[in-house]
């Protein structure tokens, strides 16, 4: 069974975040080889130095490994930043 790409995993996490927060909490997938990396100059510098590997999540100034950050940690961080959970109809 082939493993999923980071982009596919990001999409899956965003689907779950949308269920919990609507549009208030989103991850953005940026390939290290894409021009979009220029939107994150500090990360771009780290990539050029070889100091980070693909699979990072940055929330404010905190960098997490995509592979080990638990979903509930992301939720807590988004809540700390003011994201409100979507109320669900019973």
PLY file of the C-alpha trace (Angstrom):
ply
format ascii 1.0
element vertex 90
property float x
property float y
property float z
element edge 89
property int vertex1
property int vertex2
end_header
0.00 0.00 0.00
1.60 3.29 -1.04
2.07 5.93 1.62
0.35 9.27 1.30
2.25 12.41 0.33
2.67 15.33 2.71
0.26 17.30 0.53
-2.38 14.57 0.86
-1.88 14.40 4.61
-2.18 18.20 4.86
-5.47 18.05 2.95
-6.74 15.36 5.32
-5.78 17.41 8.40
-7.41 20.51 6.90
-10.63 18.53 6.39
-10.59 17.59 10.08
-9.75 21.16 11.13
-12.66 22.43 9.00
-14.98 20.04 10.84
-13.75 21.42 14.18
-13.18 25.11 13.37
-14.73 25.94 10.00
-12.39 28.31 8.15
-10.78 29.65 11.35
-7.91 27.12 11.39
-6.07 25.97 8.28
-2.69 24.52 7.38
-0.94 25.58 4.20
1.10 23.04 2.28
4.27 24.54 0.79
6.74 22.37 -1.08
10.35 23.20 -0.27
11.07 23.37 -4.01
8.22 25.76 -4.83
8.24 29.53 -5.29
5.69 29.68 -2.44
8.50 29.09 0.03
9.48 32.74 -0.53
6.39 33.62 1.55
8.31 32.25 4.55
11.79 33.85 4.41
13.00 32.46 7.73
12.05 28.92 6.73
13.59 29.49 3.29
16.92 30.33 4.97
16.75 27.16 7.06
15.95 25.07 3.97
18.91 26.57 2.07
21.21 25.69 5.00
19.82 22.17 5.17
18.77 22.83 8.76
15.19 21.55 8.30
13.69 18.61 6.47
10.33 18.48 4.72
7.48 17.86 7.06
7.38 20.86 9.38
4.45 22.78 10.80
4.98 26.32 12.02
2.46 27.91 14.36
3.55 31.44 15.14
7.28 31.05 15.81
7.12 27.46 17.05
8.28 24.76 14.63
6.95 21.21 14.96
7.73 18.02 13.09
4.75 17.14 10.91
5.33 13.49 11.76
5.14 13.76 15.54
2.82 16.67 16.38
-0.41 15.26 17.76
-3.64 16.63 16.30
-4.76 17.77 19.77
-1.61 19.93 20.04
-2.57 21.69 16.80
-6.10 22.17 18.16
-4.79 23.67 21.42
-2.52 26.04 19.49
-5.35 27.21 17.21
-7.60 27.72 20.25
-4.82 29.65 22.01
-4.64 31.89 18.94
-8.37 32.56 19.16
-9.94 30.03 16.80
-13.41 29.06 17.99
-14.80 25.57 17.60
-17.81 25.18 15.38
-20.92 24.19 17.29
-22.46 20.98 16.03
-26.18 20.36 15.76
-27.36 17.26 17.58
0 1
1 2
2 3
3 4
4 5
5 6
6 7
7 8
8 9
9 10
10 11
11 12
12 13
13 14
14 15
15 16
16 17
17 18
18 19
19 20
20 21
21 22
22 23
23 24
24 25
25 26
26 27
27 28
28 29
29 30
30 31
31 32
32 33
33 34
34 35
35 36
36 37
37 38
38 39
39 40
40 41
41 42
42 43
43 44
44 45
45 46
46 47
47 48
48 49
49 50
50 51
51 52
52 53
53 54
54 55
55 56
56 57
57 58
58 59
59 60
60 61
61 62
62 63
63 64
64 65
65 66
66 67
67 68
68 69
69 70
70 71
71 72
72 73
73 74
74 75
75 76
76 77
77 78
78 79
79 80
80 81
81 82
82 83
83 84
84 85
85 86
86 87
87 88
88 89
